[in-house]
């Protein structure tokens, strides 16, 4: 689970990695015989019994620096990824982070550029980045269903993946995502809700050097509830 790829000097939420650190991390993965891919590609490979050697890479929030900072590094290492974006904040900024710093988000053209890149999948992160466990029925529908429709129209393709803002979810949110027609959804540590619509992920940050990255990869399955049905 990545977020922003750029300047790490002001990063109170630890959501940013530098392009140089990302380059190092992906180089390590490749050196270990692993290749980063988008979530749909990973799940399809697992369904065929061919998922060994693949690691799902995700980038949350749709920061504009994905195109400038992350995409060149991904392409250099022949890696794909899923980019979860916010169609209700096109060209806006991360106003949900009270401590800042303000970071620009992708606009329509930026999302189209990412979608047209080899191995990059576009998924929904909701419309505006709200906690779905606190949303009323109308907001929940808009965040889950309307965001999917808007993104599908924007890139001219089906949107298969959803990512819960803040990683917070409950059974009601999971049911809404499933009913909206998504094929999978990503969380962080969903506990008993773990499954195809609540996939666990591990946070990767600037401090994850080779040793920490290896430990996170190897310990991920031990620290998270096993996923059934994928």
N, C-alpha and C positions, 0 to 999 in steps of 0.2 A: 504494500500500500504506500504509494507516493502521493505527493501533492504538488508543491511548487518546485521548479528547478531554476535557480538563479542565485541572487545575492543573499547570503545567510547572515549578514552582519546584524540585522534586526529581525529576530525570529522567536518571539516569546512562546509560540505554540509548537515550535520544533517541527514545522511543516515543510521546511525548505531543504533541499540538497543542492549543492553547486553542480554545474555541468561536469566539472572535473571529478567530483566524488561519484556521480552517477556513472561516468565513464569507467572509473575504477571498479565500481560494484558490478556493472554488467560484464566487464572484462574478467572479473573473478568467476562469475557464474559460467561464462563460456569456458573458462579454464577448467572448471569442475565438470564439464560435459553437459551443462544445462543451458537451455535457451528460453528467454523470456517471450511469452506470447500473450495475446488477448484472451479474455476469459472464455469467449465462445469457442475459440480454437482449442483451448485447453480442455473444455468440457466435452467437445466433440471427439477429441483424441482419446480421452479417458473412456468414453462410451465404446470406442473401438478397441480398447485395451492397449492403446499406444501412447499413453500419457507419460510414461517414464522418460525423464530427461527434459520435461517441459515445466516451466514455472510461470504461473499467471502474474502478469504485471498490471497494476491499476494505478491511475492518476486521478485523484478526486478534485472536484471543484471547477475544473476547466480554466485554469490560469492561462493568461496569454503567453506566459513564458514556456508553455508546453511546446509551442511551435518553434520558438527560438532556442530554448535551452535543452529540452528533452528530446525532441524529434530527431535532430541530427545525430545525437548519441545513440539512440535506439537503432537508427538505420545503419550506423557504422558497425554495430555489433550484430546486425541481422536479427534484431529482436522486434517483436510486436508488443502491443499493449492495448488495454481498454481505457479510454478517456471518458470519465463521467462528467458531464457538463450540465449547466443550468440555463435552459432556454428562457427563463423568466428574468435573467440578469445579463442578457447579451451585451457585451461591451461595457459592462458595469464594473463593480469591484466587490471585494469580500467584506461587505458591510456587516456581516454576522459576527465578525471577529472584533470584539470591543477593544482589545489591546493593540490592534493593528499589527504590522503596518498595512496600509491600503495597497492592494495588489490588483492590477487590471485583469479582467476576465476576457476570454475569447469572444469576439463578435461573430456574426454569421459567417463572414469570409474565413476567419480563422478556423472555425469548426469544419468548414468545407475543405480547407487545406489539409487539416488533420485527417479527415475521413477519406480523402483521396490518397493518402500515403500508404505505402505497402505495410500490411500487418496491423494497421490501427483500426480499432473498433470504437464506435461512439456509443455510449450508454447514457442513461438519464440519472442525474443526481437530484431529481425533483425540479420544480420550477425555480424556487427562490432560496433553498437551503433552510428549511424549517424542521423542527423536531416533530416527526410524524406521530409520535405517541401523545402529543399535546394538541394535535390538529383536530378540528371538528370534521364532520363528514364531507362538507363542501371543499374545504381546504385539502383534505386528504385526497379526494378525487382529482382535484386540479394538479396537485403536486405529482401524483402518480400517473394518472391517465392522460391528462392534457399535455404534460411534459413529453410523454412518449409520442403523441400525435404531432406536436410541434417539431420535434427532432426528426421524425420520420419524413415530414414534409420538407424540412430544411436540407437534408442530405440525400433524399430520394431512396431511402433504404429502410428495412425493418430495424427497429430498435429492440434488441433482445435482452439487454441487461439493465438493471437498476442498482443504485447504491444508496443506502440509507444515510441521510445527512447526520453527522455526528456519530454515526454507528449505532444510533438508538432505534429500537424497534420493539414491537409487541405483536401478539397474534393478529390483531386487527390490521396493523400495517402490512404484515406478511400476506394476509388474505387479500388485501387491496392490490398488492403488487401482482400476485398470482392472477387475480380476476382481470387485471388490466392487460394481460396477454404477454407479459415478460416470460422469458424462459429461465431466468436465474436472477438472483439478487445478491449483492455483496454487503456484508456487515463487518464487524471487527471481531468481537467475541460474543456471539449470540447465545451461548449456553444451550439450554434445552431446546431452543428453536432452531438449532443448527440443521441445515438441510439445503436443498437446491435454491431455496428462496431466502436463505440466511447463511451465506458462505463466510466462514471465518477468514480473516487476513491478519498479517503481521505488519506493523508499522516499520518503515525503513526511513532513517534520517541521516543527517550529516555525520553523526558520530559512529555510524555503522561501518567500521573498517573491515578488513578481510576476516579477522577472527570473529567479530561480533556477527557479521553476515552469515558465516558458516554455522555458528551456534544457533542463530535464529532459524535458519533453514532446517537444521537437523532436529531442533526441539519443537518446531511448530506443531507437528502431529502429536507430540506428547502433551503439549500445553492446551490443545484445543480438542473439543469433543469431536469424535469421528463423524465424517459426513457420509451419510447413506443416500443412495439413489443418484449419484453422479459418478 
